Amino acid sequence: MVTRRTINRAGLALAALGMPGARAAMKADGTHRKIDVHQHLLPRAYVDALAQAGIHGAGGVTFPDWSPEAAIRMMDEQEIATGILSISTPGTHFGDDAAAAKLSRDCNEYQAALVRDHPDRFGAFAVLPMPFVEGSVTEARYALEELELDGVVLLSSFSDGSYLGDPAFDVLMEFLNERSAVAFVHPTVPVTAPGDALTIPPFATEFVFDTSRAILNLIWNGVAERYPDIRFVFSHAGGTAPYLAWRWALLDRAPQMQEQAPRGCLHYLRGFYYDTALSGSEQALGALTRLVGADRILFGSDYPFARARVSAASWAGVNGFAGFGAADKALIASGNAVELFPRLAAGRT
């Protein structure tokens, strides 16, 4: 639905996109090109490290081919101005803290070089060696302060079975909160997944379920209350969170929630951001837009794990959704992203 707040923010976003540094986000006729907050990269060194660990795919999908040139071609074809890159599941930690820290640093320096070479076409979320907390704080500091990356990517759960929202990670959350960092949350296959009991590819079920667990865990353990300045962005329209929101709100009377999340579950859910990757259906968007307005929704393609034709079809669903007016679509396409990542509007000197 279109609210006065949505219209006002859309107007500000459109004004920002008229600035000289934002021309990459505009088509020749002055209408929007998109900013993609959910786009992955697979640098050769990372793929080689995964292979050495015996990992050749993620979520039941074999790792696709990827190159910066192919990503730019896809963006040109789909009218995407900028793709904000991230390392997807399984992340960089395969059991050894030092190796995870080194692989994270290598990936982040590779991303930083890409952004320097193509500042209008790429952004980047820093990958961290989680659940190695000390190393993750060190890497986040380096990536945000030295490399000037656009935020961090965090998995929904980690290789030791812990979940985002665990109080053991508070030192990292405190660091991110102090910097009002954007934290893009991507799902993974949890260590507790059914395994051989189910032959369904995990991306079809476990990904959305694990995102949902992470979201509620952040609320249940008080992370969302203690660290309100972290801008969390959740993949795939928040998994099942919009559908379960009312059910989760029944927890508000629990002593744990009254202590850790005193403003109620729905308050925190409505403060998060959600992307549209693989979520261009009336069912997904209908549930999401009953939870949040368009000012909390961001465009995401999930390229290259989602093939170009799939991401195009997903955006077509968003663009054709009856619940979105022109102002809503402007925010989702790029307006909200410009607010989160001001350099995409003002340009980088």
Secondary structure, DSSP 8 states (H G I E B T S, - for coil): ---HHHHHHHHHHHHHTTSGGGGGGB-TTS-B-EEEEEEE---HHHHHHHHHTT--EETTEE-----HHHHHHHHHHTTEEEEEEE--TT-S-SS-HHHHHHHHHHHHHHHHHHHHH-TTTEEEEEE--TT-HHHHHHHHHIIIIIS--SEEEEESB-TTS-BTT-GGGHHHHHHHHHTT-EEEEE----TTS-GGG--S-HHHHHHHHHHHHHHHHHHHTTHHHH-TTSEEEESGGGTTHHHHHHHHHGGGGSHHHHHH-TT-HHHHHTTSEEE-TT--SHHHHHHHHHHS-GGGEE----BTTS-HHHHHHHHHHHHT-TT--HHHHHIIIIIHHHHH-THHHH---
